Amino acid sequence: MWFMIPPVITQGETLPTAVSTPHEYTGKHVVILLDTMMLELHDGTTTLSVLPILSQGKPGSYYETIGGVHKNDFKTPLHFSSIGHVYMPHSVHIFGNYFIHGIPYYPNGTPVASTYSGGCIRLANNHAKIVYDFVNKDTAIIITRGTEFDFTPTPIASSTLLRDDMTTLMVATISLEALTQDNPILGTEGEMTTRRSLISLLLTNNSKDIAKLYAKNIGEKSFVALMNKKAQALGLSNTHFTDVVSPVSTTYEDYARFIEYITTYKSYLMTNTAGL
């Protein structure tokens, strides 16, 4: 696809030789291991608890569970999801539409089927309460299909390259991770559509109009803030977005890290066609 074209190195950049080395997280942090379906509570290098995960978002789907090093900004004993229209006990916010929570249930009290997931990390209620009590504001929540060091910040570099496709891909990523996909919206021509129906046009045509349409939902300033928050969560030390349409100044290593994230956690963007 168009966004997989190898980057052109500019301003005299050479391929980085510096290698990020693992570092120990200080203080309390949560590690979510998607491949083994385990959640670990750590205090520095000490593992305090290991809890089984009941469900995560289906790999390859538009609601696939996210990755990265995120910091909790709020938690609530009982969160009502405006997307799934369910109550989620002991909810700990991760990023965008994603939470750690207990077994969700409908307003009539019926539990959600165990096979369904909207992408959140679902735990048994007693385990969700343990995590809820453990997490404080700004506690790091590391979600990975590898190790907790996969998103160690990339080395700071002075040479940069410009990538138009990286901006478009980040817009698509934030749409999937922070906005609803199937609710009716007005398209760029005033037609009724959904964000999920438009995403293939955003990617294949590098559509600036669709990028602006996505950002309009929460305001471009807030949308760009989420783009940069996600870049930070992925350890992209040399990447900072200024808007939703301009090429971003980045580095080869940051770009490679981001494409690896798309491939591993958002493969829907690589295989998407309209109407899927």
C-alpha positions as CSV (number, residue, x, y, z in Angstrom):
1,M,0.0,0.0,0.0
2,W,1.0,3.6,-0.5
3,F,2.0,4.2,3.2
4,M,4.5,1.3,3.1
5,I,6.8,3.2,0.7
6,P,10.3,3.3,2.3
7,P,11.1,6.7,3.8
8,V,13.4,9.1,1.9
9,I,16.2,10.2,4.3
10,T,16.7,14.0,4.2
11,Q,19.0,16.5,5.8
12,G,21.9,14.1,5.7
13,E,20.3,11.5,8.0
14,T,22.0,8.2,8.2
15,L,20.5,5.0,9.6
16,P,20.6,5.2,13.4
17,T,23.3,3.1,15.1
18,A,22.1,3.8,18.7
19,V,20.1,1.1,20.3
20,S,17.6,1.7,23.0
21,T,18.4,-0.3,26.1
22,P,15.8,-1.6,28.5
23,H,15.3,0.5,31.6
24,E,13.5,-0.4,34.8
25,Y,10.2,1.4,35.5
26,T,10.3,3.0,39.0
27,G,7.4,2.8,41.3
28,K,4.0,1.2,40.5
29,H,3.1,0.2,37.0
30,V,0.8,-2.2,35.2
31,V,2.0,-4.6,32.4
32,I,-0.6,-6.1,30.1
33,L,0.8,-9.1,28.1
34,L,-1.7,-9.6,25.2
35,D,0.0,-12.7,23.9
36,T,-0.2,-14.6,27.2
37,M,-3.4,-12.9,28.4
38,M,-1.9,-11.9,31.7
39,L,-1.9,-8.6,33.6
40,E,0.9,-8.0,36.0
41,L,1.1,-5.4,38.8
42,H,4.6,-4.2,39.5
43,D,6.3,-2.0,42.1
44,G,9.7,-1.3,40.5
45,T,11.2,-4.6,39.8
46,T,8.9,-6.5,42.2
47,T,5.9,-8.3,40.7
48,L,3.0,-8.0,43.2
49,S,0.3,-9.8,41.3
50,V,-0.4,-11.7,38.1
51,L,-4.0,-11.8,37.0
52,P,-5.6,-13.6,34.0
53,I,-7.2,-11.5,31.2
54,L,-10.7,-12.7,30.2
55,S,-10.9,-10.9,26.9
56,Q,-9.2,-8.4,24.6
57,G,-10.1,-6.9,21.2
58,K,-9.9,-9.3,18.3
59,P,-6.6,-8.9,16.4
60,G,-7.1,-7.5,12.9
61,S,-10.4,-5.9,13.8
62,Y,-11.0,-2.1,14.0
63,Y,-11.4,-2.4,17.7
64,E,-8.2,-4.4,18.3
65,T,-6.6,-3.7,21.7
66,I,-4.0,-0.9,21.6
67,G,-0.4,-1.1,22.6
68,G,2.0,1.4,24.2
69,V,3.0,3.0,27.5
70,H,0.0,5.0,28.6
71,K,-0.6,6.8,31.9
72,N,-3.9,6.6,33.7
73,D,-5.7,9.9,33.8
74,F,-8.9,8.8,35.6
75,K,-10.7,5.8,37.0
76,T,-14.3,5.3,38.0
77,P,-16.1,2.6,40.1
78,L,-18.8,2.2,37.4
79,H,-18.3,3.6,33.9
80,F,-21.1,3.7,31.3
81,S,-19.9,3.1,27.8
82,S,-21.6,5.3,25.3
83,I,-20.3,3.0,22.5
84,G,-21.4,-0.4,23.9
85,H,-24.2,1.0,26.0
86,V,-23.1,-1.1,29.0
87,Y,-21.9,-0.5,32.5
88,M,-18.2,-1.4,33.2
89,P,-17.3,-1.9,36.9
90,H,-14.0,-0.8,38.3
91,S,-13.0,1.0,35.2
92,V,-9.4,2.3,34.8
93,H,-8.9,4.5,31.7
94,I,-6.0,3.7,29.4
95,F,-6.4,5.8,26.3
96,G,-9.2,6.9,24.1
97,N,-12.0,4.3,24.2
98,Y,-9.9,1.7,26.0
99,F,-10.2,0.7,29.7
100,I,-9.3,-2.0,32.1
101,H,-12.6,-3.1,33.7
102,G,-14.6,-5.9,35.2
103,I,-17.4,-7.9,33.5
104,P,-19.7,-5.4,31.7
105,Y,-23.5,-5.6,31.9
106,Y,-26.5,-4.1,30.2
107,P,-28.8,-1.6,32.0
108,N,-31.2,-4.5,32.7
109,G,-28.4,-6.3,34.6
110,T,-27.6,-8.9,32.0
111,P,-23.9,-9.6,31.7
112,V,-22.3,-9.1,28.3
113,A,-21.4,-12.4,26.5
114,S,-18.0,-13.6,27.4
115,T,-17.1,-13.9,23.7
116,Y,-17.7,-10.2,23.0
117,S,-15.1,-7.5,23.4
118,G,-14.9,-3.9,22.2
119,G,-11.2,-3.9,22.7
120,C,-10.9,-3.2,26.4
121,I,-9.0,-5.4,28.9
122,R,-11.7,-7.4,30.7
123,L,-11.0,-9.0,34.0
124,A,-13.0,-10.9,36.6
125,N,-14.7,-8.4,38.8
126,N,-12.6,-9.2,41.9
127,H,-9.4,-8.9,39.8
128,A,-10.6,-5.6,38.3
129,K,-11.1,-4.3,41.8
130,I,-7.5,-5.2,42.7
131,V,-6.3,-3.2,39.6
132,Y,-8.6,-0.4,40.4
133,D,-7.3,0.0,43.9
134,F,-3.7,-0.3,42.7
135,V,-3.7,2.3,40.0
136,N,-3.3,6.0,40.8
137,K,-3.4,9.0,38.5
138,D,-0.3,8.8,36.2
139,T,0.4,5.2,36.9
140,A,2.0,3.7,33.8
141,I,0.0,1.1,32.0
142,I,2.2,-0.8,29.5
143,I,0.3,-2.9,26.9
144,T,2.5,-5.2,24.7
145,R,2.6,-8.3,22.6
146,G,6.3,-8.6,23.5
147,T,8.0,-7.2,26.6
148,E,7.4,-4.1,28.8
149,F,10.5,-2.5,27.1
150,D,9.1,-2.6,23.5
151,F,8.2,1.1,23.7
152,T,11.4,2.4,25.3
153,P,11.9,6.0,23.9
154,T,13.9,6.1,20.7
155,P,17.2,7.9,20.7
156,I,17.1,11.7,20.3
157,A,18.3,12.6,16.8
158,S,19.1,15.9,15.1
159,S,18.6,14.8,11.5
160,T,15.0,14.4,10.3
161,L,12.8,13.4,7.5
162,L,9.3,14.5,6.5
163,R,6.5,11.9,6.2
164,D,3.1,12.8,4.9
165,D,1.9,9.2,5.3
166,M,2.8,9.1,9.0
167,T,0.4,12.0,9.6
168,T,-2.4,10.2,7.8
169,L,-1.8,6.9,9.5
170,M,-1.8,8.6,12.9
171,V,-5.1,10.3,12.1
172,A,-6.5,6.9,11.2
173,T,-5.1,5.4,14.4
174,I,-6.6,8.0,16.6
175,S,-10.0,7.6,14.8
176,L,-9.9,3.9,15.6
177,E,-8.7,4.3,19.2
178,A,-10.6,7.4,20.4
179,L,-13.7,7.9,18.2
180,T,-16.8,5.8,17.4
181,Q,-16.6,4.1,14.1
182,D,-20.2,3.1,13.3
183,N,-22.3,6.0,14.4
184,P,-23.8,7.9,11.5
185,I,-22.0,11.1,10.5
186,L,-22.1,13.6,7.7
187,G,-19.3,12.9,5.1
188,T,-17.2,15.4,3.2
189,E,-20.0,15.8,0.6
190,G,-22.8,16.0,3.1
191,E,-23.8,12.4,2.7
192,M,-24.7,10.1,5.6
193,T,-21.8,7.7,6.3
194,T,-19.6,6.4,9.1
195,R,-15.9,6.8,10.0
196,R,-15.4,3.2,9.3
197,S,-16.7,3.5,5.8
198,L,-14.4,6.5,5.1
199,I,-11.2,5.1,6.5
200,S,-10.1,3.3,3.3
201,L,-10.5,6.6,1.4
202,L,-8.5,8.4,4.0
203,L,-5.7,5.8,3.6
204,T,-5.7,5.1,-0.2
205,N,-6.3,8.7,-1.3
206,N,-4.4,10.4,1.6
207,S,-7.6,12.5,1.9
208,K,-7.0,15.8,3.8
209,D,-10.8,16.4,3.8
210,I,-11.5,13.2,5.7
211,A,-8.6,13.9,8.1
212,K,-10.2,17.3,8.9
213,L,-13.6,15.6,9.2
214,Y,-12.3,13.2,11.8
215,A,-10.6,16.0,13.8
216,K,-13.8,18.1,13.7
217,N,-15.5,15.7,16.1
218,I,-13.5,16.8,19.1
219,G,-11.8,19.9,17.6
220,E,-8.5,19.8,15.8
221,K,-6.4,21.1,18.8
222,S,-7.7,18.2,21.0
223,F,-7.3,15.7,18.1
224,V,-3.7,16.7,17.5
225,A,-3.0,16.5,21.3
226,L,-4.2,12.9,21.1
227,M,-1.9,12.2,18.2
228,N,1.1,13.5,20.1
229,K,0.0,11.7,23.3
230,K,0.0,8.5,21.2
231,A,3.4,9.2,19.7
232,Q,4.7,9.6,23.3
233,A,3.1,6.4,24.3
234,L,4.9,4.6,21.5
235,G,8.2,6.1,22.5
236,L,8.6,8.3,19.4
237,S,11.1,10.8,20.8
238,N,11.6,12.7,17.6
239,T,8.0,13.0,16.3
240,H,5.6,15.9,17.0
241,F,2.5,16.5,15.0
242,T,1.3,20.1,14.4
243,D,-2.0,19.4,12.6
244,V,-3.9,16.6,10.9
245,V,-2.8,17.3,7.3
246,S,0.9,18.4,7.2
247,P,3.8,16.1,6.8
248,V,5.4,15.4,10.2
249,S,9.1,15.8,11.0
250,T,10.3,12.5,12.2
251,T,13.3,10.1,12.0
252,Y,13.8,6.7,10.3
253,E,13.7,4.9,13.7
254,D,10.5,6.7,14.8
255,Y,8.9,5.9,11.5
256,A,9.9,2.3,11.6
257,R,8.6,2.0,15.2
258,F,5.3,3.5,14.2
259,I,4.9,1.1,11.2
260,E,5.7,-1.8,13.4
261,Y,3.0,-0.6,15.8
262,I,0.5,-0.4,12.9
263,T,1.5,-3.9,11.7
264,T,1.2,-5.5,15.2
265,Y,-1.7,-3.6,16.8
266,K,-3.6,-1.9,14.0
267,S,-3.3,-4.3,11.1
268,Y,-6.9,-3.4,10.2
269,L,-5.4,-0.2,8.6
270,M,-3.2,-2.3,6.3
271,T,-6.0,-4.6,5.0
272,N,-9.0,-2.2,5.2
273,T,-11.4,-1.7,2.4
274,A,-14.6,0.4,2.5
275,G,-17.5,-1.2,4.2
276,L,-15.6,-3.9,6.1
